[in-house]
Amino acid sequence: MSAMTKKAKNFKKSKTGLYVSIGSTAFGVLGVAKQAKLAREDNDTLRLIDAAVSAAAIVTGLAILYRELKRLGDDDVLLG
């Protein structure tokens, strides 16, 4: 395994990597909001359900990433 590959794998488990993941996951909220707005305008129940399921997936993903961030912070005295 090259040094670059190892560095990239460790980035996912770093605080910076988790913050980037949280930001990109939270950015998905914009797409879901747009999808829900269009579904309401068209009275499309199936699209509205899809938007709700997607929103639930985003919330779950953010909760998992937050938990991982807290686990990394357990060693840090200042983070709490």
C-alpha positions in Angstrom: 0.0 0.0 0.0 1.4 3.3 -1.0 1.8 6.2 1.4 -0.8 8.2 -0.5 -3.4 5.5 -0.2 -2.7 5.0 3.5 -3.0 8.8 4.1 -6.3 8.8 2.2 -7.7 6.0 4.3 -6.7 7.7 7.6 -8.3 10.9 6.4 -11.8 9.3 6.7 -11.1 8.6 10.4 -9.7 12.0 11.2 -11.6 15.0 12.7 -11.2 16.9 9.5 -12.5 14.0 7.4 -15.5 13.7 9.6 -16.2 17.4 9.4 -16.0 17.2 5.6 -18.4 14.2 5.6 -20.8 16.0 7.9 -20.8 19.0 5.6 -21.3 17.0 2.4 -24.1 15.0 4.0 -25.8 18.2 5.3 -25.5 19.7 1.8 -27.8 16.9 0.6 -30.6 18.6 2.5 -30.8 21.2 -0.3 -31.6 18.5 -2.9 -34.2 16.8 -0.6 -35.8 20.2 0.1 -36.1 20.9 -3.7 -37.5 17.4 -4.3 -40.1 17.9 -1.6 -41.1 21.3 -2.9 -41.6 20.0 -6.4 -43.5 17.0 -5.1 -45.9 19.3 -3.1 -46.4 21.5 -6.2 -47.3 18.5 -8.4 -49.2 16.8 -5.6 -47.0 13.7 -6.2 -47.4 11.5 -3.1 -44.8 9.0 -4.2 -42.1 11.7 -4.7 -43.0 13.2 -1.3 -42.5 9.8 0.3 -39.2 9.5 -1.4 -38.1 12.9 -0.1 -39.1 11.9 3.4 -37.2 8.7 3.2 -34.2 10.6 1.8 -34.4 13.1 4.7 -34.5 10.3 7.2 -31.4 8.8 5.6 -29.6 12.2 5.9 -30.6 12.6 9.5 -29.4 9.0 10.3 -26.1 9.6 8.4 -25.5 12.9 10.3 -26.2 11.1 13.7 -23.7 8.4 12.8 -21.0 10.9 11.8 -21.7 12.9 15.0 -21.2 9.7 17.1 -17.9 9.0 15.4 -16.8 12.6 16.0 -17.6 12.2 19.7 -15.7 9.0 19.8 -12.6 10.7 18.4 -13.1 13.5 20.9 -13.2 11.2 23.9 -9.4 11.4 24.2 -9.4 15.2 23.9 -9.8 17.0 27.3 -10.9 20.3 25.7 -13.6 18.7 23.5 -15.5 17.3 26.4 
